[in-house]
């Protein structure tokens, strides 16, 4: 899955979460941005390319 697809999926999922969750004192636009950021990071972790070897620190 490429970056554009991940961003679109995160945006779509964030819209669903935003409808279900209401954070007090935060605007809808800020809620949407927050949920997109969280979901984008989570999707990148879950869907990262398994063919690339992980480097150890």
C-alpha positions in Angstrom: 0.0 0.0 0.0 1.5 3.3 -1.0 1.6 6.6 1.0 -1.4 8.1 -0.9 -3.6 5.1 -0.2 -2.6 5.1 3.5 -3.4 8.8 3.7 -6.8 8.3 2.1 -7.7 5.3 4.3 -6.6 7.2 7.4 -8.8 10.1 6.3 -11.8 7.9 5.7 -11.4 6.1 9.0 -10.8 9.3 10.9 -14.1 10.7 9.6 -15.9 7.6 11.0 -14.1 7.9 14.4 -14.8 11.7 14.4 -18.6 11.0 14.1 -18.5 8.6 17.0 -16.2 10.5 19.4 -16.6 14.1 20.6 -13.7 15.7 22.3 -14.8 18.6 24.4 -13.2 22.0 23.8 -11.8 20.9 20.4 -13.2 21.9 17.0 -14.4 19.3 14.6 -11.5 20.2 12.2 -9.0 19.7 14.9 -10.5 16.4 15.9 -10.4 15.3 12.3 -6.7 16.2 12.0 -5.9 14.5 15.3 -7.7 11.3 14.4 -6.1 11.3 10.9 -2.6 11.7 12.4 -3.1 8.8 14.9 -4.6 6.5 12.3 -1.9 7.3 9.7 0.8 6.4 12.2 -1.0 3.2 13.2 -1.6 2.2 9.5 2.1 2.8 8.7 3.1 0.5 11.5 0.6 -2.2 10.6 1.1 -2.0 6.8 4.8 -1.4 6.6 6.6 -3.2 3.8 7.7 -6.6 5.1 10.2 -7.1 2.3 12.5 -4.5 3.7 14.8 -5.8 6.4 14.4 -4.1 9.7 17.6 -2.6 11.1 18.6 -3.3 14.7 19.8 -0.5 16.9 
